[in-house]
Amino acid sequence: MQPQLLRSKKTFLSIAAWKVRLTLWGGALLVGLVATFFAEASERANRLFTSLIALSPFLPLLVTPLGLMAVAWLTNKFFPGAQGSGIPQTLAALESRTIEGVRERVLTLRIAAGKVLLTFIGLLSGASIGREGPSVHVGAAMMHSAGSWMKFPPHYMERALILSGGAAGVAAAFNTPLAGIVFAIEEMGRSFEERTNGVMLTAVILAGITSLIVLGNYNYFGTTTAELGGFHDWVVIPVCGIAGGLLGGAFSQTLIIGSRKLAPLMRAKPLHVAGVCGFVVALVGLLSGNLSYGTGYAEANAIVSTGASPEPLYPLYKFLASAASYLSGIPGGIFAPSLATGAGLGADVASWFPGVSAAAITILGMVAYFTGVVQAPITAFVIVMEMTDNHNILLPLMATAFIANAVSKIVCPEPIYRALASAFLSSPHRERESSESETANTEKKPERADMVK
């Protein structure tokens, strides 16, 4: 027993151990600061775009396509690997142990800076994107870069730093520390390794404290005490679960199939794709009465907190605007737009059940659609519960999330982030070798023809 105590004391006092601890703590605090700055910048971009459309609702028909084309050009020219939400890149980095160069391509400070800048410009252009997924990417990149500089041991570099950075990003972005931990376990970790849990918990706590100090103690969608009445009200659970699972699964399948189909065209003419998608976003925004632009936070907050009744087609408009924004190839996430779409869906379902709490059904719609999209039911009900500070509806949230998850898998068998991560797991070196081999074989064919003649 005494030798073990001595070893523990020696480890605790070790300079190398303290170097690791201080780097991790400093990295987590910095992730929290960047995430809060990102949140403030995103809200500023939303407000500026709202001021723009106040001048004329037709301005986005010009501004949005040009803005998305500019973002696509900047992404391809200076920040390749920054496109999309960033969670697929983070997953690819976690799964790339046998593929050389993946982490060096997608987890750099340059990519992190580009992610923040380009998401800001995308929101400034009216794109229906969020900053929560990008916050995961930024956090993972920052922590991984810190480990590279300090030459951390391999077991830290393999998973712990990437997981902890991603979890810290979620915690600081939503001010939901528990959801950050759950998301890291459910979506990014798959297995909760003992040697990474302390690192991840520390990162989440420090990033969350930083967000709390800077932005104060707030709930993402305010506070609500909405709850379902007797068991006769619980009929809304399967209705919300099925509707959210179907629509969310359809959204994910649209992004997966669309990304794969557009990949060749995206490589050949990225600006053309971004311009067309930007025009679709602007057209949908015009049809929706300017409701489908941006993160959707204001619309969702109004539905949840004040019981506002949106346009009945709002979920469809937000679905289309978010899909077009993502398929344009610009950086931007789908978390916030999915929550907004779910809130609209819940409000529509509430109109079918006039005797049941509309606020409660709205929250169930949020968790159902969000689950349908990401297929991470535990993360979904935890994040919605924390964002609304409502524990009264926990069991209905859980039941709705698991129904939506099962339904979504029928529509979209492959989880969206896992499917999109595969695009980042290909090695450019291998692709180049394959291309050179195909070219060589093509050049040899005429020689063989001459020999036959």
N, C-alpha and C positions, 0 to 999 in steps of 0.2 A: 504493500500500500504506500509506504513511504517513497520508494523510487518513482511511483506513478505521480505522486504529488510534486516531487522535484522536477520531473519531466514537464508536467503541466505548468509549473511556475517558470521554468526555463523558456518554454514556448511562449508564455504570456509576455515575458520580458524581452523576447528576441527582437532585435532591430529589424530583421527581415519581416517578421510577422507584423510589426507595427507599421512598416512601410506599406504592406498590403492593406491593412485596416484603414490607414489614413487616406490612401488612394481611393479605396472603395467609398469611404464616407464622403470625401471631397467630390468624387464623381457623382454620387447620388444627389448631393446638394446642388451640384451644377445642373443635373438633369431636371431637378425640380424648378430651378430658376428659368431654364430654357423653356420648359413646358408652360410655365405661367406667362412668360413673355410671348410665347406662341399663342396662348389663349387670348391675351390682350390684343395682339396684332390681328388675329383672325376676326375678333369682334369689330375692330376698327375697319378692317376691309369690308365686312358686311355692311357697316353703317355708311361707308363711302359709296358703295354700290347702290344702296337704298337712296342716297341723295341723288345719284345719277339718274335713276329711273323716275324720280320725282319730277325731273325736268321734262322727260318724255318716255313713255313706256316702249317706244319704238327704238330708242337708242341701243338697247342690247342686241338688236339684230345686226348692228355693225360692231359694237364694242366686244361682245362675247366671242364671236368667231375670231376676230383679230387678236383678242387677249389670249385665247386658248392656243392659237397658232404661235404666238410669241413664246408662251410657256413651253410648248412642244419643241420649238427650235432651241431654246435655252437648255432644256432637258437633254436633248440629243447632242448638243454641241459641248456643253460644259459639265453636265451632271448625269451621264448615262448610268442607269441603275436606280435613279431616284423616282421613277414613275410609279403611279399607283399608290396604294395605301401605305406600303412599307412593311406590312405584316408578312406578306409572302417572302420578301427579301430576308426578313428576320428568321423565318422558318427555314428558308434555304440555307442560311448560314449555320443554323443549328444542325441541319442534316447533311452538311457538306464535308464530313470528316475525311472522305476518300477522294474528294474532288478538289484539286488544287486551285487556289486563286479566287474562290467564291467569296470568302469573307473579305478579302482585300478589295474586291470589286464593289461590294454592297454595304460594307460597314466601315466607312471612313468619315472623318470630320467634314470633308468636302461634300460628301453626299448628305450629311446631316444638315449642313448650312444651306445647301441647295433645296432640301426638303422644306425647310421653313420658308425660305424666300419664294419658292415657286408655288407653294400652297397659298401663300399670301396673295400672290399675283392672280392665281386662279380664282380665289374668292373675290378679289377686286374686280374680276371680269364677269362674275355672276355664276361661276360653275357650282353645281350642286355637290359639294365635297365637304369633308370634315377634316379636323386636324388631330383627332384622337389616334387613328391608325398611324399617321405620320409621327406622332409623339412616341409611339412604340419603337419605330424605326430609328428616330433620333436618339432615344435613350439607349437602345442596344448599340448603336454606332459609337456613342460617346464612351460608354463603359468598356466596350471592346478596344477602342483606341487607347484608353487609359491603361488597360492591361498590357497592350502591346508596347507602350512606351516604358512601362515599369518591368517588362519581361517577367510577367507572372508565370507561375507553374502551369503546365499544360492542362491540369484538371480545372483550373479557373478559366482558362481561355476556351476550353471545349464547350462548356455550357453555362457555367455560373454567371459570368459577366454578361453574356447576351441575354439570358433569362432575367437577371436582376435589372438590367437596363430597360428591357421591354416592360417589365412589371412596374418599374418606377414611372415610366412614361404614362401608363394607363392611370396609375394612382394620382399623379399630379394633374393629368389632363382633365379628369372627371371629379377630382377631390374624393375619390372612392378607394381608400387603401385596401380594403378587403377584396374588392373586385380586381385590383391589380394582382394580388396574390393568386386568386382563383383563376384569372385569365392565364397567368403564366403556367399554372399547373395543367389546366384543362386544354388550352389551345396550343401553347408553345412547348410545354414540358413533357406531357404524356406520362412521365414517371417523375415522382417527387424524390429526388436523390438526397440523401442525408447531408452530403457534403456541400450541396448548393443551397439548402434551405436557409441557413443563417445569413448567407450573402444576400439572398433575395429579400428576406424579411427586413434586413438592415436597410437595403436600398429603398424599399417601399416606404418604410417609416421616415427616413430622412427626406426623400422627395416629397412625401405627403406633408411633412412639417414645413418644408420650404414653401409649398403652395399655400398652406394655411397661413403662414406669416405674411406672405405677399398679398394674397387675395382675400384673406379672412375666412371665417368658418361659414361656408355657404353650401347649399344643396343645389345641384346642377339644374333641377327643375322645381326648385322651391320645396315647400312642405305641404303634404296632403294627408288627411286622415281618412280618405275614402276607403270603404270596405263593402264587401257583399253582405247582404242580410242573411236570411235563413237559407237552408239548403236548396229551396226552390229557385234562388237566384243563381245557383251554381251551374245552371244550364248554359250560362254565357261562357263558361270555361272551355268546353269542347268547341263551341262556335268560334271563339277567338283563336283557339289553338289550331283548328283546321284551316281557318281563313288566313291566319298569319303564316302558317307553315307552307301552304300552297303558294301564296304570293311571295314570301321570302325565298322559298326554294326556286321559284320561277326567276326571281331577280338574280340569284346566284348562278343559275344555269345560263341565263342570258349573258352574264359577264364572262363565264368560263368559255362558252361556245363562241361568243363574239370576239374575245381576246385571241382565241386560236385561229378563227377565220380571218381576222383582220391582221394577223401577225405579218404575213408577207407584204401586204399593202402598207402596213405601218413602217416596215423596214425600207420600202421603196419610196413612199411619199407620205411621211409623217405629218407634214404641214397640211396637206390636203385632207387627211383624216381628221385632224384637230379642227380645221375650219368647218367641215361639214358637221361634226359633232357639236361645235360651238353654235352653229346656226340652229341645230335641233334644240339645244338648251334654251336659246333665246326664243324660239318659236313656242316651245312648251311654256316658257315663262309668260309670254304674251297671252296665251290661251288661259293660263291659270290666274290671271290678274296679278302677276308679279309675286305669286306665293311660292313658286318652286325653286327660286334662286337660293344660293348660299347653303349654309349648314342646315337650315331648318329649325335652328334652336328657338328662335323667337316664336315661330308658329307652334312648335310643340309645347313650349312653355305656356303659351296662351291657352292652349287646349287643356293642359293638365291643371294649371293653377287657377284659371278663371272660368273654365268650362265653356270657352268659346267654341262655336260650331263652325268648322271650316267648310269650304266648298266640298260637296260630296265627292267630287272627282279628285280632290287634293292628293290622296294616296297614289292614284294613277299618274298624276302629273309629276309628283316627286319621284316615283319609280322611274319614269322615262327620263327626267332630267338627270337623275343620279347615274343611270346606266350610260347615257350619252357622255356625261362628264368623265366617267371612269374609262370608257372605251376610247376617249380622245388621246389617252396616253400621258396625260399630265399628272403630276403628283397630287395626291388628295385621297382622303379616306372615305369609308362608307359607314362608319359608326353613327355619327350624328344624323346624316340623312336617313339612315335606316330607322333610328328612333323617331324621327319626325314623321316618316311614312307610317310607322306603326301607330303613332298617336292619331294620325288621320284615320287610319283603318279602325282603331278602337272607337273613335267618335262616330264613324258610320255605323258600326255594329250597335252602339248605344242607342241609336235612333230606332233600332228594331225592338228594343226592350225598354219602353218608357218607365216601367216601374222599378228599374234597377239603377243603382248609382252610376251615372254617366262617367264620373271621374274614375271610378274603379275599373269600368270596362275599358276606358282609354288606356289606363296603365297596363291592363292585360293585353290590349292590342299592341302596345309597344314591346312588351316582352315576347309576344308571339311572333311578330314580324322579325324582330332582331334575332331571335333564335332561328327562325326559318332561314335567315341570311347566313349567319356565321356557324350554325349548328354547334353551338356551345351553350347548352341550356343552363348549366349552373352559373356560368359567367353572366348570362342574360338576366336571370332573376335576381342575382346578387347586385348587379350594377344598377338595375332599375330600382330595386329596394333602397339602395344607398342614395341614389340620385333624388328620390322623392321623400326620403326619410319616413317611409311607411312600412311598419312591421305588421300592421293589422291584416295585410293582404298576402302575407308570405306564402301560405299554403296554396291559395289560388294561383299565385305567380308560379310556384313550382310545378303545379299540375299543368298549367297552360304551356309552360316552357317545354315540358317533356312531350306533350301531345304535339306541339308545333315541330319539335325536333324529329319525331317519328314521321310526321307527314312530309316534312321537307326532304327527308332522305329518299322518299318515293319519287319526288320530282327531280331532285339533284343528289344522286348517290354519292358523289365525290365532294367533300367539304371544300368550300370556295378557296380558302387560304392555302390548303394543301395542293389544290389543283393549280392555282396560280404560281405557287412556289416552284413548280417543276421547270418553269421558263428560266429561272435563275440558277438551276442546277446543272445546266449544260456548260461545258468547258469551252471557252473561245479557242483555246489551243487545239482541242480535239475537232471543233467545227472547222478550223482552218485546214487541219490535216485532211479531214474528210473532203473538203472542197477541192484541195489540191489533188487528192487522189482521183476524184471524179473528173477533174480537168485533164489529168494525165491519161486516164482511160479513154476519154473522148478523143484526145489527140492521137492515140494509138490506133483507133479504129480505121482511119483511112489507110494506114500502113498495112494493116491486115487485109484490107480490101485489095490493095495493090498486089499483095502476095498471092491472093486467090486468083487474080487475073493472070 
